[in-house]
Amino acid sequence: MENKVIGIEGYVGAGKTAICKNLLNKIPNSILLEGGNLYRSIVYALMQSGINLNELKKNMNNVDIKDIMEKLKIELKIENRDTVFYINGKRVNDEDIQSKESSIAVSEIGKIADNKNLFEFGKNLINYFKLQHNVIVSGRALMKIYPELDYHIFVIASLDERVKRKCIQYNGTCDEEEIRQNIVERDNLQEASGFYKIYDKTIVVDVTNCKTVEESTNLILNRIGVL
């Protein structure tokens, strides 16, 4: 049977990353390509390089994100079936690229940068891995990057539930109202960028009432079937 490509998108804080990692345990012969973390790694590398992001944003319309990736020596590798990133040979920790400052910068830069070559890179990457694996892809604009997705899942949850989950993720280090404002701001940026678009083939899955990642994952599998 031909390998499948399953795209996972959704609202900020709805639990997409945890769901994707859990899907690895459910879908045979699968790997995870984390497109969102690729973008986060690029922005993190820019921040670490000393570049003034505010100045960069003013001139982003003509900036080729794939070119930046190559200049900053950002590599994507699959280790233990999951995606890891290296900057100049050093592995990037998830904690380094998941900060609220980085998240806002990703949303802002993603809205105005030229992503054409990065999208083409993503499509070629998916095609390469699909030869050997079922490919779970998380990220934004997945239907633009890979219109041939076998399944396009869009994960939603209420704002209150997403704030609750982010508070747990940040382990009490951030104020709840600050997290709420951060999510609303990112929602607005994602919406303005067209990243919350629902297509004819999109399967919308509401995980608001799911108490665990396992429940959320099973809800998705019930919609697409176990491969």
SVG drawing of the C-alpha trace seen along z (x, -y; Angstrom):
<svg xmlns="http://www.w3.org/2000/svg" viewBox="-16 -49 45 51">
<polyline fill="none" stroke="black" stroke-width="0.4" points="0.0,0.0 1.3,-3.5 2.6,-5.6 0.4,-8.4 1.0,-12.1 -1.0,-13.4 -0.9,-17.2 -1.7,-18.5 -2.5,-22.2 -4.6,-24.1 -5.1,-26.9 -2.2,-28.2 -2.1,-26.1 -4.5,-23.4 -1.9,-20.7 -0.7,-19.9 2.9,-19.1 1.9,-16.6 -0.7,-15.0 1.8,-14.6 4.3,-12.9 1.6,-10.6 0.5,-9.8 4.0,-8.4 3.1,-5.6 -0.2,-4.9 0.7,-5.1 2.9,-2.2 6.2,-3.1 5.7,-6.8 8.1,-9.8 7.3,-13.3 8.3,-16.5 7.9,-19.5 7.6,-22.4 6.7,-24.8 9.9,-24.1 11.9,-24.5 10.5,-28.1 11.1,-28.6 14.7,-27.4 15.3,-29.9 13.9,-32.8 15.8,-31.6 19.0,-31.5 18.3,-35.0 17.8,-36.2 21.0,-34.5 23.0,-36.0 22.5,-39.5 20.3,-40.7 17.8,-43.4 14.5,-41.7 12.6,-45.0 14.9,-46.2 14.7,-42.9 10.9,-42.9 10.9,-46.2 12.7,-44.6 11.3,-41.1 9.2,-41.2 12.3,-40.4 14.0,-38.1 14.3,-34.4 13.7,-32.3 15.4,-29.3 18.5,-31.4 18.6,-32.5 18.4,-28.9 21.5,-28.1 23.5,-31.1 22.9,-30.4 23.7,-26.7 20.4,-25.3 20.0,-21.6 16.9,-19.3 17.5,-15.7 15.3,-12.8 16.4,-11.0 14.3,-8.4 11.6,-9.1 11.2,-12.7 12.6,-16.0 15.6,-17.6 17.4,-20.8 21.0,-21.9 22.4,-25.4 26.0,-25.4 26.4,-21.8 24.8,-22.3 21.5,-20.7 18.7,-23.1 16.7,-22.4 12.9,-22.7 12.9,-25.0 15.1,-27.5 12.6,-27.8 9.3,-27.6 9.6,-30.9 6.8,-33.4 9.1,-36.0 10.2,-33.5 6.6,-32.5 5.4,-36.1 8.5,-36.7 7.7,-33.6 4.1,-34.7 5.2,-38.2 8.0,-37.1 6.0,-34.2 3.4,-36.7 5.7,-39.0 8.7,-36.9 9.1,-35.3 8.4,-31.6 8.4,-30.3 11.7,-28.5 11.2,-27.2 7.8,-25.8 9.5,-24.1 12.1,-22.7 9.4,-21.3 7.5,-19.7 10.7,-18.0 11.5,-16.8 8.0,-15.3 8.3,-13.5 11.7,-12.1 10.5,-10.6 7.2,-9.4 9.2,-6.9 10.0,-5.0 7.5,-6.2 4.1,-7.4 4.8,-11.1 3.1,-13.2 3.7,-16.9 3.0,-19.6 3.1,-23.3 1.3,-26.1 0.1,-26.5 0.4,-22.8 -2.1,-22.7 0.0,-25.4 3.2,-23.4 1.8,-20.0 -1.7,-20.1 -1.5,-16.3 -2.0,-15.7 -3.9,-12.5 -5.4,-14.0 -5.5,-17.6 -6.4,-17.8 -7.1,-21.1 -7.1,-21.0 -9.2,-23.5 -10.0,-24.2 -11.7,-27.0 -9.6,-30.0 -10.0,-29.2 -8.8,-25.6 -5.8,-26.8 -4.8,-29.3 -5.1,-26.5 -2.8,-24.2 -0.2,-26.9 -0.2,-27.8 0.6,-24.1 3.3,-24.1 5.0,-27.2 4.8,-25.6 3.5,-28.7 6.3,-31.0 4.0,-33.2 0.9,-35.2 -2.4,-33.7 -3.6,-37.0 -0.3,-37.5 -0.6,-34.1 -4.2,-34.9 -3.1,-38.1 -0.2,-36.3 -2.5,-33.6 -5.0,-36.2 -2.2,-38.2 -0.8,-35.1 -4.3,-34.0 -4.7,-37.4 -1.4,-37.1 -2.1,-33.6 -5.5,-34.6 -4.1,-37.6 -1.5,-35.4 -4.2,-33.0 -2.8,-30.1 -6.2,-29.3 -7.8,-28.5 -10.2,-25.6 -10.3,-23.7 -12.8,-21.3 -10.7,-18.3 -9.9,-19.7 -11.1,-17.6 -11.7,-19.9 -11.2,-18.2 -12.3,-20.0 -10.3,-18.7 -11.6,-21.2 -13.2,-18.4 -10.3,-16.0 -8.6,-15.5 -5.5,-13.9 -3.3,-13.8 -4.3,-10.2 -8.0,-11.3 -7.1,-14.0 -5.1,-11.5 -7.8,-8.9 -10.3,-11.5 -8.2,-12.2 -7.6,-8.5 -11.4,-7.9 -11.8,-10.5 -9.1,-9.1 -8.8,-5.5 -5.7,-3.7 -3.4,-3.3"/>
</svg>
